[in-house]
Amino acid sequence: MALCRGEQRPESAPAPATTRSRPRKVLVLGSGPIVIGQAAEFDYAGTQACHSLREEGVEVVLVNSNPATIMTDEDTADRVYLEPLTVESVERVIALERPDALLAGLGGQTALNLAVQLDDQGVLARHSVRVLGTQLEAVRDSEDRDRFKRRMLAIGEPVPPSRTVNSVAEAVEFAAEVGLPLVVRPAFTLGGTGGGIATSDEELEQIVARGLRASPITQVLVEQALLGWRELEYEVMRDGDGSCICVCNMENLDPMGVHTGDSVVVAPSQTLTDKEHQQLRSAALRIISALGIEGGCNVQFALAPDSSNYFVIEVNPRVSRSSALASKATGYPIARVAAKIALGLSLREIQNQVTQRTSAAFEPSLDYCVVKIPRWPFDKFPHGDRRLGTQMKSTGEAMAIGRNFQAAISKALR
């Protein structure tokens, strides 16, 4: 509990955020076109964020390239620009609107990658625009596979045997050392794009080459496949004061090797012992504190089927697709709270909209079960590869609530 209150932190954790003046005008980056792994969830999150910022008296400027969204409605933001999500287009909007700050963590991977590019090319510094919420160094620590691995090892969190590579030859060399199968995870990508599971040398070369092309920084992580291990997700929040809470934990019905977006997901977890849950919950809170993430964060774990051993698989330093599921499952408005945290409010200063009495620092407690079942578009693509792997293929999902798992999954199937 002391860690949740922010009284203790890992040695490598950053100091609490200093008090900053509240921005007058904020530029919000949208998620762009609907693609596999990034659909209505980010429209939902971005709309919540815009309303949340305006509640606090902040002028909101939205840039998005997709007009078929709720967030681009006239009453969502003060100013809406339907422009390509490129460095050049966004810089023109910044030069015209002169915002004080940028909020990128609620527009999915597209917005996050764009914010990093804006920073790398000096646009933010040139126009004196600061980043709200999770800082870009924390984003790089989470998305850059090599940096992420080093940060996890520095705080004592276990990661699977792996190597970050920038060429096919390096991947083949690693495979000769540890053997197959191996999982390929490209850096700075969405929904496992470009990745996969390699069971032969030929597959490894093909998948690594594809992953290097998909990664904006031409980098992939090649790691030992944990096929058959249980996959768990923890949705956690942290404010600028260092206070952390666990909003929801979710269990994938499918084992490791199937992308969580293609898996049946149950919240809360049904097979974890209390010891296992507390172990993973504490690890998730240590990770979000060590990375210095402010707002929502999704942490994915692999848990051994016959022991309490676990590995950290990855961290999404933003509101994600799983965040939308956790938000709807618990009633905790993750995107709304994340936007207020970005303005400098602490969890205890944000009112819980559901209870109207407690603060956002209270963790939700579920006395029911939620099941999510994905939907695949194979009826429209009859010749598509129906084998599930680490690259997401589903384009929709159904969510059902029941008093127990049997009732919830029966509703979801119907």
Backbone hydrogen bonds, N-H to C=O, Kabsch-Sander energy under -0.5 kcal/mol:
donor,donor_aa,acceptor,acceptor_aa,energy
5,R,1,M,-1.9
6,G,3,L,-1.1
7,E,2,A,-2.5
8,Q,2,A,-0.7
13,A,10,P,-2.0
17,A,240,G,-3.0
26,V,59,E,-2.8
27,L,101,A,-2.7
28,V,26,V,-0.6
28,V,61,V,-3.2
29,L,103,L,-2.0
30,G,28,V,-0.5
30,G,63,V,-2.9
35,V,33,P,-0.5
35,V,38,Q,-2.2
38,Q,35,V,-2.4
42,F,39,A,-1.3
43,D,39,A,-0.7
44,Y,40,A,-2.6
45,A,41,E,-2.0
46,G,42,F,-2.7
47,T,43,D,-2.3
48,Q,44,Y,-1.8
49,A,45,A,-2.4
50,C,46,G,-2.3
51,H,47,T,-2.2
52,S,48,Q,-2.4
53,L,49,A,-2.5
54,R,50,C,-2.1
55,E,51,H,-1.8
56,E,52,S,-0.8
56,E,53,L,-0.8
57,G,54,R,-1.7
58,V,53,L,-1.8
59,E,24,R,-2.3
61,V,26,V,-2.8
62,L,79,R,-3.1
63,V,28,V,-2.3
64,N,81,Y,-2.3
69,T,67,P,-1.4
73,D,70,I,-2.2
76,T,73,D,-1.6
77,A,73,D,-0.8
78,D,60,V,-1.2
79,R,60,V,-1.8
81,Y,62,L,-3.1
82,L,80,V,-0.5
83,E,64,N,-0.7
83,E,81,Y,-1.3
86,T,84,P,-2.0
90,V,86,T,-2.4
91,E,87,V,-2.2
92,R,88,E,-1.6
93,V,89,S,-1.7
94,I,90,V,-2.5
95,A,91,E,-2.6
96,L,92,R,-1.6
97,E,93,V,-3.1
98,R,94,I,-2.6
100,D,25,K,-2.1
101,A,25,K,-1.4
102,L,130,R,-2.5
103,L,27,L,-2.9
104,A,102,L,-0.5
107,G,104,A,-1.4
111,A,107,G,-1.3
112,L,108,G,-1.9
113,N,109,Q,-2.7
114,L,110,T,-1.9
115,A,111,A,-2.4
116,V,112,L,-1.9
117,Q,113,N,-2.1
118,L,114,L,-2.6
119,D,115,A,-2.0
120,D,116,V,-2.8
121,Q,117,Q,-2.2
122,G,119,D,-1.5
123,V,118,L,-2.0
124,L,118,L,-0.9
126,R,122,G,-2.2
127,H,123,V,-1.7
128,S,125,A,-0.9
129,V,124,L,-2.7
130,R,100,D,-2.0
130,R,128,S,-0.5
132,L,102,L,-3.0
133,G,342,A,-0.7
134,T,294,E,-0.9
138,A,135,Q,-0.8
139,V,135,Q,-1.6
140,R,136,L,-2.6
141,D,137,E,-2.2
142,S,138,A,-1.6
143,E,139,V,-2.9
144,D,140,R,-2.4
145,R,143,E,-0.7
148,F,144,D,-2.8
149,K,145,R,-2.1
150,R,146,D,-2.1
151,R,147,R,-2.3
152,M,148,F,-2.5
153,L,149,K,-2.2
154,A,150,R,-1.8
155,I,151,R,-1.2
156,G,153,L,-1.0
157,E,152,M,-2.7
163,R,222,V,-2.1
165,V,163,R,-0.5
165,V,220,V,-2.8
171,A,167,S,-1.3
172,V,168,V,-2.3
173,E,169,A,-2.1
174,F,170,E,-2.0
175,A,171,A,-2.3
176,A,172,V,-1.8
177,E,173,E,-0.9
177,E,174,F,-0.7
178,V,174,F,-2.1
179,G,175,A,-2.4
182,L,198,A,-2.0
183,V,223,E,-3.2
184,V,196,G,-2.9
185,R,183,V,-0.5
185,R,221,L,-2.8
187,A,219,Q,-2.5
188,F,143,E,-0.7
189,T,186,P,-0.6
193,T,190,L,-1.7
195,G,192,G,-2.4
196,G,184,V,-1.5
198,A,182,L,-3.1
198,A,196,G,-0.5
199,T,197,I,-0.5
204,L,200,S,-2.4
205,E,201,D,-2.2
206,Q,202,E,-2.0
207,I,203,E,-2.9
208,V,204,L,-2.6
209,A,205,E,-1.9
210,R,206,Q,-2.1
211,G,207,I,-2.8
212,L,208,V,-2.5
213,R,209,A,-1.5
214,A,210,R,-1.7
215,S,211,G,-1.8
218,T,215,S,-1.5
220,V,165,V,-2.1
221,L,185,R,-2.7
222,V,163,R,-2.8
222,V,220,V,-0.5
223,E,183,V,-2.7
223,E,221,L,-0.6
224,Q,161,P,-2.7
225,A,181,P,-1.5
228,G,256,M,-1.0
229,W,226,L,-2.1
230,R,303,L,-2.6
232,L,230,R,-0.5
232,L,301,F,-2.1
233,E,250,M,-2.8
234,Y,299,V,-2.5
235,E,248,C,-3.0
236,V,234,Y,-0.7
236,V,297,C,-2.7
237,M,245,I,-2.5
238,R,295,G,-1.5
239,D,243,S,-1.9
242,G,239,D,-1.6
244,C,4,C,-1.8
245,I,237,M,-2.0
247,V,235,E,-2.4
247,V,245,I,-0.6
248,C,235,E,-1.3
250,M,233,E,-3.0
251,E,266,V,-3.0
252,N,231,E,-2.5
253,L,264,V,-3.8
256,M,229,W,-3.0
258,V,255,P,-1.2
259,H,389,G,-3.1
262,D,259,H,-2.0
263,S,260,T,-0.9
265,V,372,K,-2.0
266,V,251,E,-2.9
267,A,370,V,-2.7
277,H,273,T,-2.6
278,Q,274,D,-2.7
279,Q,275,K,-2.1
280,L,276,E,-2.3
281,R,277,H,-2.8
282,S,278,Q,-2.4
283,A,279,Q,-1.7
284,A,280,L,-2.5
285,L,281,R,-2.0
286,R,282,S,-2.1
287,I,283,A,-2.3
288,I,284,A,-2.3
289,S,285,L,-1.6
290,A,286,R,-2.6
291,L,287,I,-2.3
292,G,288,I,-0.8
293,I,288,I,-1.6
295,G,238,R,-2.6
295,G,293,I,-0.5
297,C,236,V,-1.8
298,N,316,N,-1.9
299,V,234,Y,-2.5
299,V,297,C,-0.5
300,Q,314,E,-2.6
301,F,232,L,-3.0
302,A,311,F,-2.4
303,L,230,R,-2.9
304,A,309,N,-2.9
307,S,304,A,-0.6
311,F,302,A,-2.3
312,V,158,P,-3.0
313,I,300,Q,-2.7
313,I,311,F,-0.6
314,E,300,Q,-0.9
316,N,298,N,-2.8
318,R,316,N,-1.4
319,V,105,G,-2.2
324,A,320,S,-1.3
325,L,321,R,-1.4
326,A,322,S,-2.8
327,S,323,S,-2.7
328,K,324,A,-2.3
329,A,325,L,-2.5
330,T,326,A,-2.0
331,G,327,S,-2.2
334,I,332,Y,-1.9
337,V,333,P,-2.5
338,A,334,I,-2.7
339,A,335,A,-2.0
340,K,336,R,-1.6
341,I,337,V,-2.5
342,A,338,A,-1.9
343,L,339,A,-0.9
344,G,341,I,-1.6
345,L,340,K,-1.9
349,E,346,S,-1.1
350,I,346,S,-0.6
350,I,347,L,-1.0
351,Q,349,E,-0.5
352,N,358,T,-2.8
353,Q,351,Q,-0.6
356,Q,352,N,-2.5
360,A,347,L,-1.1
360,A,350,I,-2.7
361,A,347,L,-0.5
362,F,359,S,-1.4
369,C,402,G,-3.2
370,V,267,A,-3.1
371,V,400,A,-2.4
372,K,265,V,-2.8
373,I,398,A,-2.7
375,R,396,G,-2.9
380,K,377,P,-1.3
381,F,377,P,-1.3
384,G,381,F,-2.1
386,R,384,G,-0.5
389,G,391,Q,-0.5
392,M,191,G,-2.8
392,M,390,T,-0.6
395,T,375,R,-2.3
396,G,375,R,-1.1
398,A,373,I,-2.7
400,A,371,V,-2.3
402,G,369,C,-2.6
408,A,404,N,-2.2
409,I,405,F,-2.8
410,S,406,Q,-1.7
411,K,407,A,-1.9
412,A,408,A,-2.3
413,L,409,I,-2.1
414,R,410,S,-1.5
